[in-house]
């Protein structure tokens, strides 16, 4: 029968009067509190005094689930409270201080109808950081932001500002206006005014002026610049020195050119438009443009020859070919640098640029190009709208349409790289499979392999460039490991089953009480199985 060792003990809530040096005593009352000595562990010091070194009272304080405060409790006595334990991310789910509660992203009061004050000490100020929104409404209906990285202004978005009757807007700025972009009040949109307008200075209209009523001039009408007419103009006959048409011109009769040179900004033939150095399909004519070198019978014959490099700016490239020949000995996947075309002029000072595509762009990527400052990064991107916002505003001179920008990836996308292939295991579309072999970026996925391992998956699921599925088999003649990744003395052990599959021996947790054979080595260091362990002689 096993021996039993017991320490000095008590079911009370008081400390032992004395303990010898190193002697252990414990109170096991089940009712230990901060004010008594119940549920404590004591050890005597070198003067015979009992010193508290632990006990259930303290472990119950620490028994709460890591990160849990909102639903936390003491495992033994609720009135004793508990110690908040940070989770592995150094967080708790709730924090309470007096009448304040911090829960998730919400700072609130716990007393009924209690006000929430933000009161800096002395001359301290309440500061909202640069480029951070002050948002109103549960649905983020309106926002105020000091746009330090952009136009260095306070921007208001989401909702109108309404000043109730009797509340005037007074601007003490006396700056006069010389252009539409200068003065004490600058409005980029239209202005609707219900009452009268009194202007103490001059009025200058740079754009089109529309008068709803009749405008009558008693003298001649002189137009120093362009004359724009929204409705039709009818001429019985007109003689003009120069005629410039910026929009669509429709000639219902014949058009003849008797001399000079015909220069066109844009030529339209059928549903094809040629403008500058761009050939494109016309708006509304579909999303396909064909180049057919051999149109007879709508066949797939003929050859399109491209002299020079070929750049494809689209997001999907499909090659319906049965034979592909490449001279390049190395195929590069997942390149970190791409070229994007500017689709709308970006004037100096703006930070938003419209591109041909924003797919594959990430926040933090660098961008270079004409009139782009060095060390410029992408702050935000909008794939549907094909827009990017850059950290440095466009420099003097702006960026013209069709200009090329270079985007370089600066972030880890945590995506896989490799080759995906399709095949069928039998007959019918239900047996179509997709396989993958290549670079696996993340660890896990039913494997202990580290990040950025090479993998092969015969029946793969690929979502957002992340591959998952059961790993396949490797059929080769032999394997070599790089220097330093194996025991250079040789004779390492690899365990295979009867099918040739490499497997690992069971861990120590699955140990057995008896053994059949033991793996050892002979005098030459060659691995051998034996049923005899010989300790040798001396």
C-alpha positions in Angstrom: 0.0 0.0 0.0 1.3 3.5 -0.9 2.4 5.8 1.9 0.4 9.0 2.7 2.2 12.3 3.6 0.0 15.0 5.2 1.0 18.6 6.1 -0.2 20.5 9.2 -3.8 21.6 8.4 -6.9 23.4 9.7 -10.5 23.9 8.7 -10.6 27.3 10.3 -9.9 30.8 9.0 -7.0 31.8 11.2 -3.2 31.3 10.6 -1.3 28.8 12.7 0.3 30.4 15.8 3.7 29.2 14.8 5.5 26.9 12.3 9.0 25.6 12.4 11.5 26.8 9.8 10.4 25.2 6.5 7.3 23.6 8.0 4.1 23.7 5.9 0.6 24.5 7.1 -2.7 25.0 5.3 -6.2 26.2 6.2 -9.0 24.5 4.2 -12.1 26.4 5.4 -13.9 26.9 2.0 -14.7 30.5 3.2 -11.4 32.4 2.8 -11.8 36.1 2.3 -9.5 39.1 2.1 -10.2 39.9 5.8 -9.3 36.4 7.2 -6.7 33.7 6.7 -8.9 30.9 5.4 -7.8 28.9 2.4 -4.2 29.9 2.8 -0.9 28.0 2.5 1.8 28.9 5.1 5.5 28.2 5.5 7.4 28.9 8.7 10.3 31.3 8.4 13.6 31.1 10.3 12.0 32.8 13.3 9.1 30.3 13.5 6.6 32.8 12.1 4.0 31.5 9.6 4.3 33.3 6.3 1.5 33.2 3.6 2.9 31.7 0.4 -0.3 30.7 -1.5 -3.6 28.9 -1.1 -7.0 28.4 -2.7 -8.0 31.9 -1.8 -5.4 33.3 -4.3 -5.9 30.6 -7.0 -9.6 31.3 -7.0 -8.9 34.9 -7.7 -7.0 33.7 -10.8 -9.5 31.1 -12.0 -11.3 33.4 -14.3 -11.2 32.8 -18.1 -8.4 34.8 -19.8 -9.8 37.9 -21.3 -13.2 37.6 -19.6 -14.4 40.4 -17.4 -18.0 40.9 -18.4 -19.0 37.4 -17.4 -16.1 36.7 -14.9 -16.6 35.4 -11.4 -14.7 33.9 -8.5 -14.8 30.1 -8.6 -15.4 29.8 -4.9 -16.7 33.0 -3.3 -18.3 35.6 -5.5 -17.9 38.4 -3.0 -14.1 38.0 -3.1 -14.0 39.3 -6.6 -11.5 38.0 -9.2 -8.3 39.1 -11.0 -8.7 40.1 -14.6 -6.4 38.1 -16.8 -5.3 39.3 -20.2 -5.8 36.9 -23.1 -3.1 36.0 -25.5 -3.7 39.2 -27.4 -3.2 41.2 -24.1 -7.0 42.1 -24.0 -10.0 41.8 -21.8 -13.6 42.0 -23.1 -14.7 44.9 -20.7 -13.2 47.4 -18.3 -15.2 49.4 -15.6 -13.8 52.4 -13.7 -16.3 54.2 -11.4 -19.2 55.1 -13.7 -17.3 54.6 -16.9 -17.4 51.4 -19.0 -15.0 50.5 -21.8 -16.6 47.6 -23.9 -15.4 46.7 -27.4 -15.2 50.1 -29.2 -17.7 51.8 -26.8 -16.9 54.1 -23.9 -20.2 54.6 -21.9 -21.6 55.6 -18.5 -23.2 53.0 -16.2 -25.2 55.4 -13.9 -28.7 56.3 -15.1 -28.8 59.5 -17.2 -25.1 60.1 -16.4 -23.3 62.6 -18.5 -19.9 61.7 -20.2 -17.2 64.4 -19.8 -13.9 64.6 -21.6 -12.0 67.1 -19.5 -8.3 67.7 -20.0 -6.3 69.0 -17.0 -5.4 72.7 -17.1 -4.8 74.1 -20.6 -4.9 70.6 -22.1 -7.0 70.1 -25.2 -9.2 67.3 -26.6 -7.3 66.3 -29.8 -8.6 64.2 -32.7 -5.5 63.0 -34.7 -4.8 64.1 -38.2 -6.9 62.3 -40.9 -9.2 60.8 -38.3 -13.0 61.0 -38.6 -15.3 62.4 -35.9 -18.5 60.5 -36.8 -22.1 61.1 -35.9 -25.0 58.6 -35.9 -25.2 54.9 -35.2 -25.0 54.3 -39.0 -22.1 56.7 -39.4 -24.5 59.3 -41.0 -22.1 62.3 -40.9 -18.4 62.8 -40.4 -15.9 65.6 -39.7 -12.2 65.1 -40.6 -9.1 67.3 -40.5 -7.5 66.1 -43.8 -3.9 66.8 -43.0 -2.4 64.4 -45.6 -4.7 65.7 -48.3 -5.8 69.3 -48.8 -5.1 70.4 -45.2 -8.7 71.3 -44.5 -11.6 70.3 -42.3 -13.9 68.2 -44.4 -17.6 67.5 -43.5 -19.4 64.6 -45.2 -22.6 62.6 -44.9 -25.2 65.1 -43.9 -26.2 68.8 -44.3 -25.5 71.4 -41.7 -28.7 73.2 -40.7 -28.5 76.5 -38.8 -31.9 77.2 -37.1 -33.7 80.5 -37.5 -31.9 83.3 -35.7 -28.4 81.6 -36.0 -26.3 83.6 -38.5 -23.1 82.5 -40.2 -20.5 85.2 -39.8 -17.2 85.1 -41.5 -14.7 87.7 -40.3 -12.2 86.9 -43.1 -12.0 90.0 -45.3 -10.2 88.3 -48.2 -11.5 89.7 -51.5 -12.3 87.3 -54.4 -10.3 87.6 -57.6 -11.3 84.1 -59.0 -13.8 81.4 -58.2 -11.2 79.7 -56.1 -10.3 82.7 -53.8 -12.2 84.7 -51.2 -13.6 84.4 -47.7 -16.2 81.8 -48.9 -15.5 79.3 -51.6 -18.3 76.9 -52.8 -17.5 74.1 -55.3 -21.1 73.3 -55.9 -24.2 75.3 -56.8 -25.8 77.9 -54.4 -29.5 78.1 -53.9 -30.7 81.3 -52.2 -34.3 81.9 -51.2 -34.1 85.7 -50.4 -32.4 88.7 -51.9 -28.7 88.9 -52.6 -26.7 92.1 -52.0 -23.2 92.3 -53.4 -21.0 95.3 -52.4 -18.4 94.7 -55.0 -18.2 93.5 -58.6 -19.7 90.3 -59.9 -17.8 88.1 -62.3 -19.2 84.8 -63.8 -16.5 82.6 -65.3 -18.9 79.9 -66.5 -22.3 79.8 -68.2 -25.0 82.2 -67.0 -28.6 81.0 -67.4 -31.4 83.5 -67.1 -34.9 81.9 -66.8 -36.7 85.0 -68.0 -36.2 87.1 -71.1 -32.8 88.8 -71.5 -33.0 91.9 -73.7 -30.1 93.9 -74.9 -30.8 97.4 -76.4 -27.5 97.5 -78.4 -25.2 95.1 -80.1 -24.2 91.8 -78.4 -20.5 91.2 -78.5 -19.1 87.8 -77.4 -15.4 88.0 -76.7 -15.0 84.3 -76.1 -16.9 81.2 -77.0 -20.7 81.2 -77.5 -22.4 78.2 -76.1 -26.0 77.4 -77.1 -27.8 74.5 -75.3 -30.5 74.1 -77.9 -30.4 74.0 -81.7 -29.0 76.7 -84.0 -30.4 76.9 -87.5 -28.4 78.4 -90.4 -29.7 78.8 -93.9 -26.2 79.3 -95.0 -23.0 80.0 -93.2 -19.5 81.0 -94.1 -16.9 80.4 -91.5 -13.2 80.8 -91.4 -12.7 78.1 -88.7 -15.1 75.5 -87.4 -14.2 73.5 -84.3 -16.6 70.8 -83.1 -15.6 69.1 -79.8 -18.6 66.7 -79.6 -20.4 64.5 -82.1 -21.0 65.9 -85.5 -23.8 64.3 -87.6 -24.0 65.1 -91.4 -27.2 63.9 -93.0 -26.0 64.7 -96.5 -22.7 64.2 -98.3 -19.5 65.6 -96.9 -16.8 66.7 -99.3 -13.3 67.9 -98.7 -11.9 69.8 -101.6 -8.5 70.7 -100.2 -6.3 70.9 -97.2 -5.7 68.1 -94.7 -8.3 66.2 -92.8 -7.2 66.0 -89.1 -9.5 64.2 -86.8 -9.3 64.0 -83.0 -11.4 60.8 -83.1 -12.4 58.5 -85.9 -15.4 56.2 -85.6 -15.9 53.3 -87.9 -18.8 51.0 -87.1 -18.5 50.2 -83.4 -14.7 50.9 -83.4 -13.2 54.2 -82.3 -9.6 55.4 -83.1 -8.4 58.3 -81.0 -4.8 59.4 -80.4 -3.0 56.0 -80.1 -6.0 54.1 -78.8 -8.2 51.7 -80.6 -11.4 50.9 -78.6 -15.0 49.8 -79.0 -17.6 52.5 -78.8 -19.6 53.0 -75.6 -22.7 50.8 -75.6 -21.4 48.4 -78.3 -20.4 45.7 -75.8 -17.2 44.7 -74.0 -15.4 42.8 -76.8 -13.0 43.9 -79.5 -11.9 41.3 -82.1 -8.7 41.3 -84.1 -9.2 38.5 -86.7 -6.4 38.0 -89.2 -8.4 35.4 -91.1 -12.1 36.2 -91.0 -13.2 33.7 -93.7 -15.8 31.5 -92.1 -15.2 33.0 -88.6 -12.4 30.5 -88.1 -9.7 30.6 -85.5 -7.0 30.5 -88.1 -4.5 33.2 -89.1 -1.7 34.8 -87.1 -1.7 38.2 -85.2 1.9 39.5 -85.1 2.8 42.0 -82.4 6.0 43.9 -83.1 7.4 44.9 -79.7 6.4 44.0 -76.2 2.8 43.0 -75.4 1.3 44.4 -72.2 -2.1 43.2 -70.9 -3.6 45.5 -68.4 -6.8 43.5 -67.8 -7.3 41.3 -64.7 -8.0 38.0 -66.6 -6.0 36.5 -69.4 -7.5 33.5 -71.2 -5.5 31.5 -73.8 -7.6 28.9 -75.7 -4.6 27.2 -77.1 -3.6 23.5 -77.2 0.1 24.3 -77.7 2.0 27.1 -75.9 5.7 27.7 -76.7 7.8 30.0 -74.6 11.5 31.0 -75.0 11.7 32.3 -71.5 13.4 29.6 -69.3 11.8 31.0 -66.1 8.2 31.9 -65.6 7.7 34.6 -63.0 4.4 34.4 -61.0 3.0 37.0 -58.6 5.2 39.9 -59.8 5.3 42.8 -57.3 5.4 45.5 -60.0 2.6 46.4 -62.4 1.8 49.3 -64.8 -1.5 51.1 -64.6 -3.0 53.6 -67.1 -4.4 56.9 -65.9 -8.0 57.3 -67.3 -8.7 60.8 -66.3 -6.5 63.9 -66.0 -5.3 64.4 -62.5 -4.5 68.1 -61.8 -1.8 69.3 -59.6 -2.8 69.2 -55.9 -5.3 66.3 -56.1 -4.7 63.0 -54.3 -7.3 60.9 -56.1 -6.4 59.3 -59.5 -8.7 57.2 -61.7 -7.0 54.2 -63.3 -7.9 51.5 -65.8 -8.1 49.1 -62.9 -7.5 49.0 -59.2 -7.5 45.2 -58.9 -4.4 43.7 -57.2 -3.6 47.0 -55.4 -3.1 47.1 -51.6 -2.9 49.9 -49.1 0.7 50.7 -48.5 1.9 49.9 -52.1 4.3 52.5 -53.6 3.4 54.3 -56.8 5.8 56.2 -59.2 5.3 58.1 -62.4 5.3 61.6 -63.9 4.7 64.3 -61.3 4.4 61.8 -58.5 6.6 62.6 -55.5 9.2 60.1 -54.3 8.1 57.8 -51.5 4.5 58.1 -52.4 2.2 55.3 -51.1 -1.3 54.3 -51.9 -3.6 55.3 -48.9 -6.9 53.9 -50.2 -8.3 52.1 -53.2 -11.7 51.6 -54.7 -11.9 48.6 -57.1 -15.5 49.2 -58.5 -14.7 52.9 -59.1 -11.1 52.2 -60.2 -9.8 54.9 -57.9 -6.7 55.2 -55.8 -5.8 57.9 -53.2 -2.1 58.6 -52.8 -0.2 59.9 -49.8 1.4 62.8 -51.6 -0.7 65.2 -53.8 0.0 65.3 -57.6 2.9 67.7 -58.3 2.9 70.7 -60.6 2.1 69.9 -64.2 -0.5 67.2 -63.2 -0.9 63.8 -64.8 -2.5 63.6 -68.2 -4.9 60.9 -69.4 -3.2 57.7 -70.8 -0.1 58.3 -68.6 1.5 55.2 -67.1 2.0 54.7 -63.4 4.1 52.0 -61.8 2.7 50.3 -58.7 5.0 48.2 -56.5 3.7 45.9 -53.8 5.0 46.8 -50.3 2.8 44.4 -48.3 2.6 40.7 -47.6 -0.6 39.5 -49.3 -0.5 36.1 -47.6 -1.5 34.4 -50.9 -0.2 31.3 -52.5 1.9 31.1 -55.7 2.1 28.2 -58.1 0.4 26.4 -61.0 -3.3 25.3 -60.9 -4.4 22.6 -63.4 -7.8 21.1 -64.3 -8.6 17.4 -65.1 -11.5 14.9 -65.0 -11.4 11.7 -63.0 -14.0 9.8 -65.0 -16.8 11.2 -67.2 -19.3 14.0 -66.6 -18.8 17.6 -65.3 -19.3 16.3 -61.7 -15.9 14.6 -61.9 -14.0 17.8 -63.0 -11.2 18.5 -60.5 -8.6 21.2 -60.0 -5.1 20.5 -58.8 -2.4 22.8 -57.5 1.4 22.6 -56.9 3.6 25.4 -55.7 4.4 27.9 -53.0 2.0 27.6 -49.9 2.2 30.9 -48.0 0.6 30.1 -44.7 1.2 27.4 -42.1 -1.5 24.9 -41.0 -4.1 23.6 -43.4 -4.1 20.1 -41.8 -0.2 20.1 -41.8 2.6 21.0 -39.5 4.6 22.3 -42.4 5.9 25.9 -41.8 5.0 29.0 -43.8 6.1 29.2 -47.4 6.4 25.5 -48.0 6.1 23.7 -51.4 2.9 21.6 -51.6 0.9 19.5 -54.0 -2.9 19.2 -53.8 -4.6 17.0 -56.4 -8.2 18.1 -55.4 -7.8 21.7 -54.4 -10.1 24.5 -53.4 -8.9 27.9 -54.4 -10.5 31.0 -52.9 -8.9 34.5 -53.2 -5.6 32.9 -54.2 -5.5 30.7 -51.1 -5.3 27.0 -51.7 -6.7 24.3 -49.4 -7.3 20.5 -49.6 -5.8 17.2 -48.9 -2.1 16.9 -49.8 -1.2 14.5 -52.6 1.6 11.9 -53.0 5.1 12.4 -54.2 6.5 9.8 -56.6 10.3 10.1 -57.0 13.4 8.0 -56.8 15.2 9.8 -54.0 15.3 12.9 -51.8 18.3 15.0 -50.8 18.3 17.6 -48.1 20.4 20.8 -48.2 23.5 21.0 -46.1 22.8 21.6 -42.4 19.4 20.0 -42.5 20.5 16.5 -41.9 23.0 14.6 -39.6 26.2 14.6 -41.6 27.4 11.5 -39.7 24.7 9.6 -41.7 22.5 6.6 -40.7 19.4 8.7 -39.9 16.0 6.8 -39.6 13.0 7.1 -42.0 10.0 4.9 -41.3 7.9 3.6 -44.2 4.7 1.5 -44.2 4.2 -1.5 -46.6 2.9 0.8 -49.4 6.0 3.0 -49.4 4.3 5.9 -47.6 6.6 7.7 -45.3 5.1 7.9 -41.8 6.2 8.9 -38.3 6.5 6.6 -35.3 3.9 7.0 -32.5 4.6 9.5 -29.9 5.5 8.8 -26.2 1.9 9.4 -25.3 0.9 6.1 -27.0 3.6 4.1 -25.2 3.3 0.4 -24.6 4.2 -1.8 -21.6 5.9 -4.5 -23.7 8.0 -4.3 -26.8 8.5 -6.7 -29.8 11.7 -5.4 -31.4 14.0 -2.5 -30.6 15.9 -0.4 -33.2 19.6 -0.1 -32.5 22.8 -0.2 -34.5 25.6 -2.7 -34.9 29.3 -2.0 -34.4 29.4 -0.3 -37.9 26.6 2.1 -37.0 24.1 0.4 -39.3 20.5 0.4 -38.0 19.3 -3.0 -36.9 16.2 -4.5 -35.2 16.8 -6.7 -32.1 14.8 -8.4 -29.4 17.8 -8.4 -27.0 19.3 -5.4 -25.0 22.8 -6.2 -23.9 24.3 -3.7 -21.4 27.8 -5.0 -22.1 30.6 -5.9 -19.7 33.1 -4.0 -17.5 
